[in-house]
Amino acid sequence: MGPDGYEIVPADRCGRQVLRVRRGGMLVADCLSVEEVARFVDLADLCEVIPLPRAGGDLRTAVR
């Protein structure tokens, strides 16, 4: 996750792995390299979001 609602997730496009950039849930770009991602968001501002299990089976997230 990044500032201003940016999210970068791995995805598959036409059998090729890409880094999908979304903002507010909307697709911004499918990037083939980290350098391409850096055109949209400062890489230093990204943080990893890890889903954590909760009692009762619900999931919470923690930022690392």
mmCIF file of the N, C-alpha and C atoms, coordinates in Angstrom:
data_MODEL
# 
_entry.id   MODEL 
# 
loop_
_atom_site.group_PDB 
_atom_site.id 
_atom_site.type_symbol 
_atom_site.label_atom_id 
_atom_site.label_alt_id 
_atom_site.label_comp_id 
_atom_site.label_asym_id 
_atom_site.label_entity_id 
_atom_site.label_seq_id 
_atom_site.pdbx_PDB_ins_code 
_atom_site.Cartn_x 
_atom_site.Cartn_y 
_atom_site.Cartn_z 
_atom_site.occupancy 
_atom_site.B_iso_or_equiv 
_atom_site.pdbx_formal_charge 
_atom_site.auth_seq_id 
_atom_site.auth_comp_id 
_atom_site.auth_asym_id 
_atom_site.auth_atom_id 
_atom_site.pdbx_PDB_model_num 
ATOM 1   N N  . MET A 1 1  ? 0.846   -1.180  0.000   1.00 0.00 ? 1  MET A N  1 
ATOM 2   C CA . MET A 1 1  ? 0.000   0.000   0.000   1.00 0.00 ? 1  MET A CA 1 
ATOM 3   C C  . MET A 1 1  ? 0.888   1.238   0.000   1.00 0.00 ? 1  MET A C  1 
ATOM 4   N N  . GLY A 1 2  ? 0.344   2.268   -0.589  1.00 0.00 ? 2  GLY A N  1 
ATOM 5   C CA . GLY A 1 2  ? 1.063   3.530   -0.640  1.00 0.00 ? 2  GLY A CA 1 
ATOM 6   C C  . GLY A 1 2  ? 0.126   4.678   -0.303  1.00 0.00 ? 2  GLY A C  1 
ATOM 7   N N  . PRO A 1 3  ? 0.648   5.874   -0.318  1.00 0.00 ? 3  PRO A N  1 
ATOM 8   C CA . PRO A 1 3  ? -0.175  7.040   0.000   1.00 0.00 ? 3  PRO A CA 1 
ATOM 9   C C  . PRO A 1 3  ? -1.222  7.289   -1.085  1.00 0.00 ? 3  PRO A C  1 
ATOM 10  N N  . ASP A 1 4  ? -2.230  8.036   -0.740  1.00 0.00 ? 4  ASP A N  1 
ATOM 11  C CA . ASP A 1 4  ? -3.278  8.434   -1.680  1.00 0.00 ? 4  ASP A CA 1 
ATOM 12  C C  . ASP A 1 4  ? -4.046  7.260   -2.269  1.00 0.00 ? 4  ASP A C  1 
ATOM 13  N N  . GLY A 1 5  ? -4.134  6.150   -1.533  1.00 0.00 ? 5  GLY A N  1 
ATOM 14  C CA . GLY A 1 5  ? -4.958  5.027   -1.976  1.00 0.00 ? 5  GLY A CA 1 
ATOM 15  C C  . GLY A 1 5  ? -4.318  4.107   -2.999  1.00 0.00 ? 5  GLY A C  1 
ATOM 16  N N  . TYR A 1 6  ? -3.016  4.231   -3.239  1.00 0.00 ? 6  TYR A N  1 
ATOM 17  C CA . TYR A 1 6  ? -2.346  3.339   -4.181  1.00 0.00 ? 6  TYR A CA 1 
ATOM 18  C C  . TYR A 1 6  ? -2.142  1.966   -3.564  1.00 0.00 ? 6  TYR A C  1 
ATOM 19  N N  . GLU A 1 7  ? -2.324  0.938   -4.381  1.00 0.00 ? 7  GLU A N  1 
ATOM 20  C CA . GLU A 1 7  ? -2.104  -0.443  -3.967  1.00 0.00 ? 7  GLU A CA 1 
ATOM 21  C C  . GLU A 1 7  ? -1.369  -1.137  -5.105  1.00 0.00 ? 7  GLU A C  1 
ATOM 22  N N  . ILE A 1 8  ? -0.325  -1.881  -4.775  1.00 0.00 ? 8  ILE A N  1 
ATOM 23  C CA . ILE A 1 8  ? 0.434   -2.629  -5.773  1.00 0.00 ? 8  ILE A CA 1 
ATOM 24  C C  . ILE A 1 8  ? 0.353   -4.096  -5.389  1.00 0.00 ? 8  ILE A C  1 
ATOM 25  N N  . VAL A 1 9  ? -0.167  -4.910  -6.324  1.00 0.00 ? 9  VAL A N  1 
ATOM 26  C CA . VAL A 1 9  ? -0.341  -6.336  -6.068  1.00 0.00 ? 9  VAL A CA 1 
ATOM 27  C C  . VAL A 1 9  ? 0.167   -7.134  -7.271  1.00 0.00 ? 9  VAL A C  1 
ATOM 28  N N  . PRO A 1 10 ? 0.709   -8.336  -7.020  1.00 0.00 ? 10 PRO A N  1 
ATOM 29  C CA . PRO A 1 10 ? 1.099   -9.175  -8.156  1.00 0.00 ? 10 PRO A CA 1 
ATOM 30  C C  . PRO A 1 10 ? -0.153  -9.679  -8.868  1.00 0.00 ? 10 PRO A C  1 
ATOM 31  N N  . ALA A 1 11 ? -0.070  -9.788  -10.185 1.00 0.00 ? 11 ALA A N  1 
ATOM 32  C CA . ALA A 1 11 ? -1.198  -10.270 -10.979 1.00 0.00 ? 11 ALA A CA 1 
ATOM 33  C C  . ALA A 1 11 ? -0.659  -11.000 -12.199 1.00 0.00 ? 11 ALA A C  1 
ATOM 34  N N  . ASP A 1 12 ? -1.545  -11.711 -12.888 1.00 0.00 ? 12 ASP A N  1 
ATOM 35  C CA . ASP A 1 12 ? -1.189  -12.428 -14.098 1.00 0.00 ? 12 ASP A CA 1 
ATOM 36  C C  . ASP A 1 12 ? -1.930  -11.794 -15.272 1.00 0.00 ? 12 ASP A C  1 
ATOM 37  N N  . ARG A 1 13 ? -1.194  -11.435 -16.299 1.00 0.00 ? 13 ARG A N  1 
ATOM 38  C CA . ARG A 1 13 ? -1.802  -10.848 -17.490 1.00 0.00 ? 13 ARG A CA 1 
ATOM 39  C C  . ARG A 1 13 ? -1.244  -11.567 -18.718 1.00 0.00 ? 13 ARG A C  1 
ATOM 40  N N  . CYS A 1 14 ? -2.118  -12.268 -19.405 1.00 0.00 ? 14 CYS A N  1 
ATOM 41  C CA . CYS A 1 14 ? -1.728  -13.020 -20.621 1.00 0.00 ? 14 CYS A CA 1 
ATOM 42  C C  . CYS A 1 14 ? -0.586  -13.990 -20.331 1.00 0.00 ? 14 CYS A C  1 
ATOM 43  N N  . GLY A 1 15 ? -0.643  -14.650 -19.166 1.00 0.00 ? 15 GLY A N  1 
ATOM 44  C CA . GLY A 1 15 ? 0.374   -15.621 -18.801 1.00 0.00 ? 15 GLY A CA 1 
ATOM 45  C C  . GLY A 1 15 ? 1.676   -15.023 -18.308 1.00 0.00 ? 15 GLY A C  1 
ATOM 46  N N  . ARG A 1 16 ? 1.714   -13.738 -18.105 1.00 0.00 ? 16 ARG A N  1 
ATOM 47  C CA . ARG A 1 16 ? 2.922   -13.058 -17.634 1.00 0.00 ? 16 ARG A CA 1 
ATOM 48  C C  . ARG A 1 16 ? 2.644   -12.359 -16.315 1.00 0.00 ? 16 ARG A C  1 
ATOM 49  N N  . GLN A 1 17 ? 3.568   -12.500 -15.356 1.00 0.00 ? 17 GLN A N  1 
ATOM 50  C CA . GLN A 1 17 ? 3.373   -11.850 -14.070 1.00 0.00 ? 17 GLN A CA 1 
ATOM 51  C C  . GLN A 1 17 ? 3.645   -10.355 -14.204 1.00 0.00 ? 17 GLN A C  1 
ATOM 52  N N  . VAL A 1 18 ? 2.737   -9.559  -13.645 1.00 0.00 ? 18 VAL A N  1 
ATOM 53  C CA . VAL A 1 18 ? 2.869   -8.101  -13.648 1.00 0.00 ? 18 VAL A CA 1 
ATOM 54  C C  . VAL A 1 18 ? 2.657   -7.575  -12.244 1.00 0.00 ? 18 VAL A C  1 
ATOM 55  N N  . LEU A 1 19 ? 3.030   -6.346  -12.034 1.00 0.00 ? 19 LEU A N  1 
ATOM 56  C CA . LEU A 1 19 ? 2.715   -5.647  -10.788 1.00 0.00 ? 19 LEU A CA 1 
ATOM 57  C C  . LEU A 1 19 ? 1.560   -4.707  -11.114 1.00 0.00 ? 19 LEU A C  1 
ATOM 58  N N  . ARG A 1 20 ? 0.405   -4.993  -10.548 1.00 0.00 ? 20 ARG A N  1 
ATOM 59  C CA . ARG A 1 20 ? -0.804  -4.216  -10.850 1.00 0.00 ? 20 ARG A CA 1 
ATOM 60  C C  . ARG A 1 20 ? -0.895  -3.032  -9.900  1.00 0.00 ? 20 ARG A C  1 
ATOM 61  N N  . VAL A 1 21 ? -0.992  -1.850  -10.460 1.00 0.00 ? 21 VAL A N  1 
ATOM 62  C CA . VAL A 1 21 ? -1.117  -0.619  -9.681  1.00 0.00 ? 21 VAL A CA 1 
ATOM 63  C C  . VAL A 1 21 ? -2.587  -0.213  -9.713  1.00 0.00 ? 21 VAL A C  1 
ATOM 64  N N  . ARG A 1 22 ? -3.176  -0.066  -8.538  1.00 0.00 ? 22 ARG A N  1 
ATOM 65  C CA . ARG A 1 22 ? -4.560  0.388   -8.410  1.00 0.00 ? 22 ARG A CA 1 
ATOM 66  C C  . ARG A 1 22 ? -4.587  1.612   -7.507  1.00 0.00 ? 22 ARG A C  1 
ATOM 67  N N  . ARG A 1 23 ? -5.580  2.438   -7.731  1.00 0.00 ? 23 ARG A N  1 
ATOM 68  C CA . ARG A 1 23 ? -5.782  3.590   -6.855  1.00 0.00 ? 23 ARG A CA 1 
ATOM 69  C C  . ARG A 1 23 ? -7.266  3.686   -6.578  1.00 0.00 ? 23 ARG A C  1 
ATOM 70  N N  . GLY A 1 24 ? -7.621  3.587   -5.303  1.00 0.00 ? 24 GLY A N  1 
ATOM 71  C CA . GLY A 1 24 ? -9.030  3.615   -4.931  1.00 0.00 ? 24 GLY A CA 1 
ATOM 72  C C  . GLY A 1 24 ? -9.817  2.478   -5.555  1.00 0.00 ? 24 GLY A C  1 
ATOM 73  N N  . GLY A 1 25 ? -9.153  1.325   -5.779  1.00 0.00 ? 25 GLY A N  1 
ATOM 74  C CA . GLY A 1 25 ? -9.810  0.171   -6.362  1.00 0.00 ? 25 GLY A CA 1 
ATOM 75  C C  . GLY A 1 25 ? -9.859  0.166   -7.886  1.00 0.00 ? 25 GLY A C  1 
ATOM 76  N N  . MET A 1 26 ? -9.451  1.256   -8.515  1.00 0.00 ? 26 MET A N  1 
ATOM 77  C CA . MET A 1 26 ? -9.476  1.356   -9.980  1.00 0.00 ? 26 MET A CA 1 
ATOM 78  C C  . MET A 1 26 ? -8.093  1.028   -10.553 1.00 0.00 ? 26 MET A C  1 
ATOM 79  N N  . LEU A 1 27 ? -8.080  0.281   -11.646 1.00 0.00 ? 27 LEU A N  1 
ATOM 80  C CA . LEU A 1 27 ? -6.822  -0.076  -12.292 1.00 0.00 ? 27 LEU A CA 1 
ATOM 81  C C  . LEU A 1 27 ? -6.150  1.170   -12.865 1.00 0.00 ? 27 LEU A C  1 
ATOM 82  N N  . VAL A 1 28 ? -4.868  1.345   -12.518 1.00 0.00 ? 28 VAL A N  1 
ATOM 83  C CA . VAL A 1 28 ? -4.067  2.443   -13.052 1.00 0.00 ? 28 VAL A CA 1 
ATOM 84  C C  . VAL A 1 28 ? -3.153  1.900   -14.146 1.00 0.00 ? 28 VAL A C  1 
ATOM 85  N N  . ALA A 1 29 ? -2.437  0.793   -13.851 1.00 0.00 ? 29 ALA A N  1 
ATOM 86  C CA . ALA A 1 29 ? -1.495  0.233   -14.822 1.00 0.00 ? 29 ALA A CA 1 
ATOM 87  C C  . ALA A 1 29 ? -1.090  -1.173  -14.411 1.00 0.00 ? 29 ALA A C  1 
ATOM 88  N N  . ASP A 1 30 ? -0.694  -1.965  -15.397 1.00 0.00 ? 30 ASP A N  1 
ATOM 89  C CA . ASP A 1 30 ? -0.018  -3.234  -15.164 1.00 0.00 ? 30 ASP A CA 1 
ATOM 90  C C  . ASP A 1 30 ? 1.436   -3.013  -15.565 1.00 0.00 ? 30 ASP A C  1 
ATOM 91  N N  . CYS A 1 31 ? 2.341   -3.147  -14.596 1.00 0.00 ? 31 CYS A N  1 
ATOM 92  C CA . CYS A 1 31 ? 3.747   -2.843  -14.825 1.00 0.00 ? 31 CYS A CA 1 
ATOM 93  C C  . CYS A 1 31 ? 4.570   -4.128  -14.892 1.00 0.00 ? 31 CYS A C  1 
ATOM 94  N N  . LEU A 1 32 ? 5.540   -4.139  -15.798 1.00 0.00 ? 32 LEU A N  1 
ATOM 95  C CA . LEU A 1 32 ? 6.407   -5.306  -15.959 1.00 0.00 ? 32 LEU A CA 1 
ATOM 96  C C  . LEU A 1 32 ? 7.647   -5.236  -15.082 1.00 0.00 ? 32 LEU A C  1 
ATOM 97  N N  . SER A 1 33 ? 7.906   -4.075  -14.470 1.00 0.00 ? 33 SER A N  1 
ATOM 98  C CA . SER A 1 33 ? 9.092   -3.928  -13.626 1.00 0.00 ? 33 SER A CA 1 
ATOM 99  C C  . SER A 1 33 ? 8.807   -2.969  -12.469 1.00 0.00 ? 33 SER A C  1 
ATOM 100 N N  . VAL A 1 34 ? 9.674   -3.028  -11.482 1.00 0.00 ? 34 VAL A N  1 
ATOM 101 C CA . VAL A 1 34 ? 9.574   -2.125  -10.341 1.00 0.00 ? 34 VAL A CA 1 
ATOM 102 C C  . VAL A 1 34 ? 9.819   -0.687  -10.803 1.00 0.00 ? 34 VAL A C  1 
ATOM 103 N N  . GLU A 1 35 ? 10.686  -0.519  -11.783 1.00 0.00 ? 35 GLU A N  1 
ATOM 104 C CA . GLU A 1 35 ? 10.966  0.815   -12.314 1.00 0.00 ? 35 GLU A CA 1 
ATOM 105 C C  . GLU A 1 35 ? 9.692   1.448   -12.889 1.00 0.00 ? 35 GLU A C  1 
ATOM 106 N N  . GLU A 1 36 ? 8.860   0.645   -13.530 1.00 0.00 ? 36 GLU A N  1 
ATOM 107 C CA . GLU A 1 36 ? 7.597   1.161   -14.055 1.00 0.00 ? 36 GLU A CA 1 
ATOM 108 C C  . GLU A 1 36 ? 6.658   1.569   -12.922 1.00 0.00 ? 36 GLU A C  1 
ATOM 109 N N  . VAL A 1 37 ? 6.632   0.792   -11.849 1.00 0.00 ? 37 VAL A N  1 
ATOM 110 C CA . VAL A 1 37 ? 5.795   1.128   -10.689 1.00 0.00 ? 37 VAL A CA 1 
ATOM 111 C C  . VAL A 1 37 ? 6.221   2.479   -10.123 1.00 0.00 ? 37 VAL A C  1 
ATOM 112 N N  . ALA A 1 38 ? 7.532   2.733   -10.114 1.00 0.00 ? 38 ALA A N  1 
ATOM 113 C CA . ALA A 1 38 ? 8.069   3.979   -9.555  1.00 0.00 ? 38 ALA A CA 1 
ATOM 114 C C  . ALA A 1 38 ? 7.586   5.213   -10.320 1.00 0.00 ? 38 ALA A C  1 
ATOM 115 N N  . ARG A 1 39 ? 7.070   5.044   -11.518 1.00 0.00 ? 39 ARG A N  1 
ATOM 116 C CA . ARG A 1 39 ? 6.504   6.180   -12.259 1.00 0.00 ? 39 ARG A CA 1 
ATOM 117 C C  . ARG A 1 39 ? 5.200   6.670   -11.632 1.00 0.00 ? 39 ARG A C  1 
ATOM 118 N N  . PHE A 1 40 ? 4.525   5.783   -10.881 1.00 0.00 ? 40 PHE A N  1 
ATOM 119 C CA . PHE A 1 40 ? 3.221   6.100   -10.314 1.00 0.00 ? 40 PHE A CA 1 
ATOM 120 C C  . PHE A 1 40 ? 3.274   6.424   -8.825  1.00 0.00 ? 40 PHE A C  1 
ATOM 121 N N  . VAL A 1 41 ? 4.214   5.810   -8.102  1.00 0.00 ? 41 VAL A N  1 
ATOM 122 C CA . VAL A 1 41 ? 4.280   6.003   -6.650  1.00 0.00 ? 41 VAL A CA 1 
ATOM 123 C C  . VAL A 1 41 ? 5.735   5.919   -6.203  1.00 0.00 ? 41 VAL A C  1 
ATOM 124 N N  . ASP A 1 42 ? 6.093   6.724   -5.209  1.00 0.00 ? 42 ASP A N  1 
ATOM 125 C CA . ASP A 1 42 ? 7.446   6.679   -4.639  1.00 0.00 ? 42 ASP A CA 1 
ATOM 126 C C  . ASP A 1 42 ? 7.596   5.359   -3.887  1.00 0.00 ? 42 ASP A C  1 
ATOM 127 N N  . LEU A 1 43 ? 8.529   4.539   -4.303  1.00 0.00 ? 43 LEU A N  1 
ATOM 128 C CA . LEU A 1 43 ? 8.699   3.211   -3.712  1.00 0.00 ? 43 LEU A CA 1 
ATOM 129 C C  . LEU A 1 43 ? 9.007   3.273   -2.217  1.00 0.00 ? 43 LEU A C  1 
ATOM 130 N N  . ALA A 1 44 ? 9.652   4.330   -1.769  1.00 0.00 ? 44 ALA A N  1 
ATOM 131 C CA . ALA A 1 44 ? 9.988   4.484   -0.350  1.00 0.00 ? 44 ALA A CA 1 
ATOM 132 C C  . ALA A 1 44 ? 8.738   4.685   0.508   1.00 0.00 ? 44 ALA A C  1 
ATOM 133 N N  . ASP A 1 45 ? 7.633   5.094   -0.105  1.00 0.00 ? 45 ASP A N  1 
ATOM 134 C CA . ASP A 1 45 ? 6.394   5.327   0.634   1.00 0.00 ? 45 ASP A CA 1 
ATOM 135 C C  . ASP A 1 45 ? 5.527   4.078   0.768   1.00 0.00 ? 45 ASP A C  1 
ATOM 136 N N  . LEU A 1 46 ? 5.906   2.987   0.096   1.00 0.00 ? 46 LEU A N  1 
ATOM 137 C CA . LEU A 1 46 ? 5.100   1.761   0.148   1.00 0.00 ? 46 LEU A CA 1 
ATOM 138 C C  . LEU A 1 46 ? 5.322   1.018   1.453   1.00 0.00 ? 46 LEU A C  1 
ATOM 139 N N  . CYS A 1 47 ? 4.273   0.373   1.937   1.00 0.00 ? 47 CYS A N  1 
ATOM 140 C CA . CYS A 1 47 ? 4.393   -0.489  3.110   1.00 0.00 ? 47 CYS A CA 1 
ATOM 141 C C  . CYS A 1 47 ? 3.608   -1.771  2.842   1.00 0.00 ? 47 CYS A C  1 
ATOM 142 N N  . GLU A 1 48 ? 4.050   -2.844  3.452   1.00 0.00 ? 48 GLU A N  1 
ATOM 143 C CA . GLU A 1 48 ? 3.419   -4.149  3.273   1.00 0.00 ? 48 GLU A CA 1 
ATOM 144 C C  . GLU A 1 48 ? 2.241   -4.294  4.231   1.00 0.00 ? 48 GLU A C  1 
ATOM 145 N N  . VAL A 1 49 ? 1.123   -4.792  3.731   1.00 0.00 ? 49 VAL A N  1 
ATOM 146 C CA . VAL A 1 49 ? -0.050  -5.056  4.557   1.00 0.00 ? 49 VAL A CA 1 
ATOM 147 C C  . VAL A 1 49 ? -0.193  -6.565  4.672   1.00 0.00 ? 49 VAL A C  1 
ATOM 148 N N  . ILE A 1 50 ? -0.201  -7.063  5.908   1.00 0.00 ? 50 ILE A N  1 
ATOM 149 C CA . ILE A 1 50 ? -0.255  -8.496  6.163   1.00 0.00 ? 50 ILE A CA 1 
ATOM 150 C C  . ILE A 1 50 ? -1.575  -8.834  6.836   1.00 0.00 ? 50 ILE A C  1 
ATOM 151 N N  . PRO A 1 51 ? -2.405  -9.726  6.227   1.00 0.00 ? 51 PRO A N  1 
ATOM 152 C CA . PRO A 1 51 ? -3.656  -10.122 6.886   1.00 0.00 ? 51 PRO A CA 1 
ATOM 153 C C  . PRO A 1 51 ? -3.364  -11.006 8.104   1.00 0.00 ? 51 PRO A C  1 
ATOM 154 N N  . LEU A 1 52 ? -4.019  -10.714 9.206   1.00 0.00 ? 52 LEU A N  1 
ATOM 155 C CA . LEU A 1 52 ? -3.857  -11.478 10.437  1.00 0.00 ? 52 LEU A CA 1 
ATOM 156 C C  . LEU A 1 52 ? -5.178  -12.135 10.808  1.00 0.00 ? 52 LEU A C  1 
ATOM 157 N N  . PRO A 1 53 ? -5.140  -13.422 11.219  1.00 0.00 ? 53 PRO A N  1 
ATOM 158 C CA . PRO A 1 53 ? -6.387  -14.071 11.643  1.00 0.00 ? 53 PRO A CA 1 
ATOM 159 C C  . PRO A 1 53 ? -6.867  -13.513 12.980  1.00 0.00 ? 53 PRO A C  1 
ATOM 160 N N  . ARG A 1 54 ? -8.170  -13.439 13.134  1.00 0.00 ? 54 ARG A N  1 
ATOM 161 C CA . ARG A 1 54 ? -8.794  -12.987 14.384  1.00 0.00 ? 54 ARG A CA 1 
ATOM 162 C C  . ARG A 1 54 ? -9.645  -14.100 14.942  1.00 0.00 ? 54 ARG A C  1 
ATOM 163 N N  . ALA A 1 55 ? -9.959  -14.008 16.204  1.00 0.00 ? 55 ALA A N  1 
ATOM 164 C CA . ALA A 1 55 ? -10.889 -14.957 16.809  1.00 0.00 ? 55 ALA A CA 1 
ATOM 165 C C  . ALA A 1 55 ? -12.213 -14.863 16.066  1.00 0.00 ? 55 ALA A C  1 
ATOM 166 N N  . GLY A 1 56 ? -12.821 -15.997 15.779  1.00 0.00 ? 56 GLY A N  1 
ATOM 167 C CA . GLY A 1 56 ? -14.078 -15.998 15.073  1.00 0.00 ? 56 GLY A CA 1 
ATOM 168 C C  . GLY A 1 56 ? -13.911 -16.088 13.564  1.00 0.00 ? 56 GLY A C  1 
ATOM 169 N N  . GLY A 1 57 ? -12.653 -16.202 13.082  1.00 0.00 ? 57 GLY A N  1 
ATOM 170 C CA . GLY A 1 57 ? -12.408 -16.391 11.665  1.00 0.00 ? 57 GLY A CA 1 
ATOM 171 C C  . GLY A 1 57 ? -12.315 -15.143 10.827  1.00 0.00 ? 57 GLY A C  1 
ATOM 172 N N  . ASP A 1 58 ? -12.573 -13.959 11.420  1.00 0.00 ? 58 ASP A N  1 
ATOM 173 C CA . ASP A 1 58 ? -12.450 -12.724 10.647  1.00 0.00 ? 58 ASP A CA 1 
ATOM 174 C C  . ASP A 1 58 ? -10.974 -12.398 10.455  1.00 0.00 ? 58 ASP A C  1 
ATOM 175 N N  . LEU A 1 59 ? -10.679 -11.579 9.453   1.00 0.00 ? 59 LEU A N  1 
ATOM 176 C CA . LEU A 1 59 ? -9.297  -11.167 9.218   1.00 0.00 ? 59 LEU A CA 1 
ATOM 177 C C  . LEU A 1 59 ? -9.116  -9.695  9.557   1.00 0.00 ? 59 LEU A C  1 
ATOM 178 N N  . ARG A 1 60 ? -7.969  -9.381  10.126  1.00 0.00 ? 60 ARG A N  1 
ATOM 179 C CA . ARG A 1 60 ? -7.556  -7.993  10.337  1.00 0.00 ? 60 ARG A CA 1 
ATOM 180 C C  . ARG A 1 60 ? -6.275  -7.809  9.546   1.00 0.00 ? 60 ARG A C  1 
ATOM 181 N N  . THR A 1 61 ? -5.873  -6.597  9.364   1.00 0.00 ? 61 THR A N  1 
ATOM 182 C CA . THR A 1 61 ? -4.599  -6.364  8.675   1.00 0.00 ? 61 THR A CA 1 
ATOM 183 C C  . THR A 1 61 ? -3.660  -5.576  9.567   1.00 0.00 ? 61 THR A C  1 
ATOM 184 N N  . ALA A 1 62 ? -2.387  -5.865  9.374   1.00 0.00 ? 62 ALA A N  1 
ATOM 185 C CA . ALA A 1 62 ? -1.340  -5.123  10.081  1.00 0.00 ? 62 ALA A CA 1 
ATOM 186 C C  . ALA A 1 62 ? -0.415  -4.544  9.041   1.00 0.00 ? 62 ALA A C  1 
ATOM 187 N N  . VAL A 1 63 ? 0.076   -3.381  9.299   1.00 0.00 ? 63 VAL A N  1 
ATOM 188 C CA . VAL A 1 63 ? 1.020   -2.750  8.392   1.00 0.00 ? 63 VAL A CA 1 
ATOM 189 C C  . VAL A 1 63 ? 2.402   -2.970  8.947   1.00 0.00 ? 63 VAL A C  1 
ATOM 190 N N  . ARG A 1 64 ? 3.298   -3.406  8.064   1.00 0.00 ? 64 ARG A N  1 
ATOM 191 C CA . ARG A 1 64 ? 4.661   -3.678  8.491   1.00 0.00 ? 64 ARG A CA 1 
ATOM 192 C C  . ARG A 1 64 ? 5.600   -2.719  7.854   1.00 0.00 ? 64 ARG A C  1 
# 
